Amino acid sequence: MTSKKIVLHFSKENWNKPIVYKLVKEFNLSFNILKASVLPRQESFMVLELSGPKADFKRGMEYLAEAGVVVEPIEKDIARDDNKCTHCGACTAVCPTGSLYINRKNMEVLFDSGKCSACELCIKACPPRAMESHFM
């Protein structure tokens, strides 16, 4: 079984195709939509947690590429600029997944991008604007 949080980037040409439906129906994959911005005739994105048998997952990823959907790991779209971070901890108070947390030994804020759901609450809470989104 494979499970990954990914970002699907749709073009102006494929935004209205039943792409996610086919992932379920034809490739035996299940999904949880974590965030989406899909607008008519515009570039759009969707953050998914996608799961399924390893072979089906691989075939599903190949289908997405053939359909013209750009797939990226979530780590590419939510990031922290370590040069701006003051380790104030404001982001940790609003992070619902625990991907931002404080290392109590040295009082440093750490970011585990693998737990991130791309909710962007940390971006609004960060006083020095160290958390960044690269969705569009």
DAHUHU-V624424 format. One record per pair of residues at least 24 apart in sequence whose C-alpha atoms are under 10 Angstrom apart, sorted by the first residue. I is the first residue (numbers start at 1). J is the second residue. D is the distance in Angstrom with one decimal. If there is no record, write none. Layout:
<<I/J/D> <I/J/D>>
This chain:
<<1/51/7.1> <1/52/5.4> <1/53/4.4> <1/54/5.4> <1/55/8.8> <1/56/9.3> <1/57/8.5> <2/29/9.6> <2/50/8.0> <2/51/5.5> <2/52/5.5> <2/53/5.9> <2/54/5.3> <2/55/8.9> <2/56/9.2> <2/57/6.9> <2/58/9.2> <3/29/9.5> <3/30/9.3> <3/31/9.2> <3/49/6.8> <3/50/5.5> <3/51/4.1> <3/52/6.6> <3/53/8.8> <3/54/8.8> <3/57/8.5> <4/31/9.7> <4/48/8.0> <4/49/5.5> <4/50/5.5> <4/51/6.6> <4/52/9.5> <4/57/9.7> <4/73/7.9> <4/74/8.9> <4/114/8.8> <5/31/9.5> <5/32/9.2> <5/33/9.6> <5/34/8.8> <5/47/7.1> <5/48/5.6> <5/49/4.2> <5/50/6.3> <5/51/8.9> <5/72/9.0> <5/73/6.5> <5/74/6.0> <5/75/8.9> <5/113/9.9> <5/114/7.8> <5/115/8.7> <5/116/8.4> <5/117/7.7> <5/118/9.5> <6/33/10.0> <6/34/9.7> <6/46/8.3> <6/47/5.8> <6/48/5.5> <6/49/6.3> <6/50/7.3> <6/71/6.7> <6/72/5.7> <6/73/4.6> <6/74/5.1> <6/75/8.5> <6/76/9.4> <6/77/9.5> <6/117/9.6> <6/118/10.0> <7/34/9.7> <7/35/9.1> <7/36/9.2> <7/45/6.7> <7/46/5.7> <7/47/4.4> <7/48/6.3> <7/49/8.8> <7/69/9.7> <7/70/8.1> <7/71/5.7> <7/72/5.2> <7/73/6.1> <7/74/5.7> <7/75/9.2> <7/76/8.8> <7/77/7.9> <7/118/9.4> <7/135/8.4> <8/36/9.3> <8/44/8.3> <8/45/5.4> <8/46/5.2> <8/47/6.3> <8/48/7.7> <8/64/8.7> <8/69/6.3> <8/70/5.8> <8/71/4.8> <8/72/6.7> <8/73/8.9> <8/74/9.4> <8/135/9.7> <9/37/9.8> <9/38/9.6> <9/43/7.3> <9/44/5.9> <9/45/4.5> <9/46/6.7> <9/47/8.9> <9/68/8.9> <9/69/5.7> <9/70/5.0> <9/71/6.4> <9/72/8.1> <9/135/8.4> <9/136/8.9> <10/37/9.9> <10/38/8.2> <10/39/9.9> <10/41/9.9> <10/42/8.3> <10/43/5.6> <10/44/5.0> <10/45/5.8> <10/46/8.2> <10/67/9.5> <10/68/7.5> <10/69/5.4> <10/70/6.8> <10/71/9.2> <11/41/8.2> <11/42/6.7> <11/43/4.6> <11/44/6.6> <11/45/8.8> <11/68/7.6> <11/69/7.2> <11/70/8.6> <12/39/9.1> <12/40/8.0> <12/41/4.9> <12/42/4.7> <12/43/5.1> <12/44/7.8> <13/40/9.9> <13/41/7.1> <13/42/8.2> <13/43/8.5> <13/68/8.8> <14/41/8.5> <14/42/9.3> <14/43/8.8> <14/44/9.4> <14/67/7.6> <14/68/7.3> <14/69/7.7> <15/39/7.6> <15/40/7.2> <15/41/6.8> <15/42/7.2> <15/43/7.1> <15/44/6.7> <15/45/8.8> <15/69/9.1> <16/40/7.5> <16/41/8.0> <16/42/9.8> <17/67/9.0> <19/60/10.0> <19/63/8.9> <19/64/7.6> <19/67/7.8> <19/69/8.8> <20/46/9.9> <20/48/9.7> <20/50/10.0> <20/60/9.7> <20/64/9.1> <22/60/8.7> <22/63/9.1> <22/64/9.7> <23/50/9.2> <23/52/9.9> <23/56/9.1> <23/57/8.8> <23/59/9.2> <23/60/6.0> <23/61/8.9> <23/63/8.3> <23/64/8.5> <24/50/9.7> <24/51/9.8> <24/52/9.3> <24/60/9.1> <26/56/8.9> <26/59/9.6> <26/60/8.4> <26/63/9.9> <27/52/8.4> <27/53/9.1> <27/55/9.1> <27/56/5.3> <27/57/7.2> <27/58/9.2> <27/59/7.0> <27/60/5.9> <27/61/9.6> <27/63/9.1> <28/52/6.5> <28/53/7.7> <28/56/6.5> <28/57/8.2> <28/60/8.7> <29/53/7.5> <29/54/9.8> <29/56/7.1> <29/57/6.8> <29/60/7.9> <30/57/9.8> <33/117/9.6> <34/116/9.9> <34/117/6.1> <34/118/7.2> <34/119/7.5> <35/117/7.9> <35/118/7.0> <35/119/6.9> <35/120/9.6> <36/118/10.0> <37/135/9.5> <37/136/9.7> <43/136/8.2> <44/135/8.9> <44/136/7.9> <45/69/9.5> <45/70/9.3> <45/71/9.7> <45/135/7.2> <45/136/7.9> <46/71/9.8> <46/135/9.2> <47/71/9.8> <47/72/9.6> <47/73/9.4> <47/74/7.6> <47/77/9.8> <47/117/7.9> <47/118/7.4> <47/119/9.5> <47/135/9.6> <48/73/9.9> <48/74/9.0> <48/117/8.6> <48/118/9.7> <49/74/9.6> <49/117/8.6> <73/113/9.7> <73/114/9.2> <74/113/7.5> <74/114/7.8> <74/115/9.6> <74/116/7.7> <74/117/8.0> <74/118/7.4> <74/134/9.9> <74/135/9.5> <75/112/9.2> <75/113/5.6> <75/114/7.2> <75/115/9.7> <75/116/8.1> <75/117/10.0> <75/118/9.2> <75/133/10.0> <75/134/9.9> <76/113/9.2> <76/133/8.8> <76/134/7.4> <76/135/8.8> <77/113/9.8> <77/118/8.0> <77/132/7.9> <77/133/5.5> <77/134/4.6> <77/135/5.6> <77/136/9.0> <78/113/7.7> <78/116/8.1> <78/117/9.2> <78/118/6.5> <78/119/9.4> <78/120/8.0> <78/122/9.9> <78/123/9.2> <78/131/7.3> <78/132/5.8> <78/133/4.7> <78/134/6.4> <78/135/8.0> <79/111/8.6> <79/113/7.8> <79/116/10.0> <79/118/9.8> <79/123/9.7> <79/130/8.3> <79/131/5.9> <79/132/5.3> <79/133/6.6> <79/134/8.1> <80/110/9.6> <80/111/7.7> <80/113/9.5> <80/122/9.9> <80/123/9.4> <80/129/8.8> <80/130/5.4> <80/131/4.5> <80/132/6.0> <80/133/8.9> <81/128/9.8> <81/129/8.4> <81/130/4.9> <81/131/6.4> <81/132/7.4> <82/109/9.9> <82/110/9.9> <82/130/6.9> <82/131/8.9> <83/128/10.0> <83/130/7.7> <84/127/9.7> <84/128/6.2> <84/129/7.0> <84/130/5.0> <84/131/8.7> <85/109/8.4> <85/126/8.5> <85/127/9.0> <85/128/6.5> <85/129/7.7> <85/130/5.1> <85/131/8.1> <86/126/9.5> <86/127/8.9> <86/128/7.2> <86/129/9.8> <86/130/8.3> <87/126/9.7> <87/128/9.7> <87/130/9.7> <88/126/8.5> <88/127/8.5> <88/128/9.2> <89/125/9.5> <89/126/8.4> <89/127/9.8> <90/122/7.9> <90/124/9.8> <90/125/6.1> <90/126/6.1> <90/127/7.7> <91/120/9.9> <91/121/7.7> <91/122/4.7> <91/123/7.7> <91/124/8.5> <91/125/5.6> <91/126/5.7> <91/127/8.9> <91/130/9.8> <91/131/8.6> <92/121/9.8> <92/122/7.6> <92/125/9.0> <92/126/9.4> <93/121/9.7> <93/122/8.6> <93/125/8.6> <94/120/9.6> <94/121/6.3> <94/122/6.4> <94/123/9.9> <94/124/9.4> <94/125/7.3> <94/126/9.8> <95/119/8.4> <95/120/8.7> <95/121/6.6> <95/122/6.3> <95/125/9.5> <96/121/8.6> <96/122/9.5>>
